[in-house]
Every structure is written in C-alpha cells, then in structure tokens.
C-alpha cells in the first residue's frame, strides 16, 4: 500500500499555532501517513527574506513537532542552493519518496498559483494538492483550470480552523515587548526567549 505524505512548506519565521493547526487538520482529514515540514532557507517570493537564520527556524520547527510522530522535518530545501521554488522541492521529494505526495496550501495560495514559478511543472510534480478551505478567500476553480489544465482533478479540499495569526505580527510583538506567547507553542516561545530572537 502506497503511503500518502503531506508536504508543508514555509519560512516558519517563527512557526506558530496556525501552522500547527493546519498541519493537524490536513493529517486527520486527508488520512495522511505523515507530514513533512519543509522550511525554506531563502523564499524567492518574499522581497525581504527570513529575519532569523535558518538554523534557528529549523530548531523551532523541531521543538514544535518533536512530540508528534506523524510529523517529520525535511531538509530538502536546506541542502541545495537557492532559489527554492515549490516545483523543485516537489521534484526532489519525489526522488526520495515513492509515495503519493500531497502539497498542502491555503486557498489564498491556490488562488495565486498561476503566478508561481513554473506552475505547470509544480502541478505535474504533485500527486494531489490539499487545500484548506477559507470562506474569506474567493477563487474560481474553472478559471484556475483554464490556466492550469488538470488542476481540478488534483485538488482535495479539507476543513481546518482559521486562526488569524501571522509570523510578522509575532515578530512585531516580540520587538515591541507585547504579549505573543499565546500565538506560539510554549517550546517555540522558550526558544525565542532563550536565543533573544526578533529583538
């Protein structure tokens, strides 16, 4: 039996409760065997890169998922030179895993998928695409299908709690000395404090 593995990429600067909630919802609703958390060293789609070193972000993700055997940390975007585009990530993961790979994203990312680097190559590298449905995001699957033929048959929608949490807001709160601890796992908060990050 072929395993179904979720691929959850991001900057994770820092990883927070919304990241964790999305991963848990995907694991449970899509009946995955595991989820690979894939921190990106230098995200090409952001005009300003990550604010702390990749080593710190890796340690924070490790702290967040250490008690969850269904979660693994992947170094696929760490052990290769930038830029790190999603199509390349998925192609490399397919070389390492003979399983069904399901790329996980929010419906806002689905809406913007035609603007990604080589989106058809990304689509071809994904066995399925798991999309967290958000009522606040408007997208037209017929229009997306016309731009990316074959997209609709690869999409699996799944419900997930919507937590209005952003990494940029957490970084701002840390910098300004405002409360942020309820937005991150205690282990992530402890790492931020211990290593004096975002100040």
Phi, psi and omega in degrees: 000130181280132178285152174252116185244128176275146178240116186239099183260157177173171176283325179052061188233065005262168170291140186224184187296329178291321175303312183295318180296320178296315181296317179297316180297319178296315181301316185282316186281331181263000178055052182278154175276330175195168174232130174267119172274124187240088176294138179262129182292307181226092183295121184286342184273357180251130182293330175245126183288188179299149185269344175234163185296153179300328179299320178292320180292323175298316181296324179292319177296317178303316180297321183293321189255005188298335182264005184245100183295343179279355180249136174233150175267126178254138180256018187300327180266004179262321185267036174209154183288151176287167002281155182251098177263153185298325181297320179292321177301312183292323179296319179292322179295326178294332177289331184267335185234121177274033187251177173280117182259127181244112179282130183259135179206165172275164182292340174292321176292322176300315179302322184269002187305322179299342181270355180291161176294124179046062186297327178290325177294322175298313181301318180293334181277347180263131171288315175216165176232117179270121186243122174285117183285127175237123182296337183278352182253126182260123175217149181248108184296329179293319177294316179298321179296323178293331179274327182229081183303132181098355183295314188301322184286347180264347186278135169236116177277144176216148180280147177206147178295136179267112178250120182279078181231134176231145178297323181295324177292321177298315179299319179296318181296318178298314182299320184269003178073024180267158179298136177217353190299331180283353181267347182230160173296145180305327179291325176290317178300319179296321179294318179301315181290317183296325184256007173056047183277156172065021181247000000 
